[in-house]
């Protein structure tokens, strides 16, 4: 039986690593002491340097307590990353994402090595999941040099599935729920459904949740949207996405790339004609496009003619080899930035009541 290791590092970065990274010039720009930034070997700011992720390798001793941060320190570190770092405006946000993404991997690594208890792990994983979802919207149009959606999504799905397992285990084996009173399980369950619209596994989980969660209004709404997606009622799906609070809408619009692709394939059969056309303005509104330029780009991608504000759907021209439409950012950077850090760190009630931050589609 494995014995849990208890970390003895009470700073965001172990001293051994700090000395090594200073010596080797491996400090990130977000960790450098401003007074030394012009020096050949800048020094770190002790209040900014955070333990970086390192891959386990042969002969590497990963369980040294002096290199591991206990739960409370991990929580302080995560709050620093998701409040102080992500809200900075003097560095490109893609650079901030790169830094936070790596440091979160190190946090997750410390959680696993120490085998932290479920309540502590849940409180750490919840904002991490929100960070991945938020980042996907903010950086989805960036080049692969700045943001790799597949990599971000892999980590998102890995973390959210771990969270769901921990929720289930805690619900099943713990009578005393007092230590979990402030968790945002309802929010995470909603996010899981919205991230997997139309997916049978996600639907089955949602429908089999304990009654106290299944009766929550946003879980009911998420299930309705997912069922509509399952039967390919995409017009209704998009209408309902408009009405969701910000974080929920960000999770749901992650599905728009395949929803748009599927809609184009359906319309290439329903409106198959060399003469009949469909209004691009109406299609833009239905599928939540931000502007006609992005709609035209997808029409070109799938092989449809776009002329004078109309789309000609011809089944024989539809390119079935393309699996997704182009990614599109739906909420401007300025608006997204104004959500920080509350959208990542707020509890369930704050999130579900943010009525003034609903997703809306710009009118043409």
Buried (B, 14 or more C-beta within 10 A) or exposed (E): EEEEBEBBBEBBBBEEBBEEBBEEEEBBEBBBBEEBEEEEEBBBBEEBBBBBBBEEEEEEEBEBEEBBBBBEBBBBBBBBBBBEBBEBEEEEBBBBBBBBBBBBBBBBBBBEBBEBEBBBBBBBBBBBBBBBBBBBBBBBEBEEEBBBBEEBBEBBBEBBEBBBEBBEEBBEEEEEEEBBEEBBBBBBBBBBBBBBBBBEEBBEBBEEBEEEBBEBEBBEBBBBBBBBBBEEBBEBBBBBBEEBBBBBBBBBBBBBBBBBBBBBBEBBEEBBEEEEBBEBBEBBBBBBBBEBEBBBBBBEBBBBBBEEBBBBBBEEBBBEEBEBBBBBBBBEEEEBBBBBBBBBBBEBEEBBEBEEBEBEBEEE
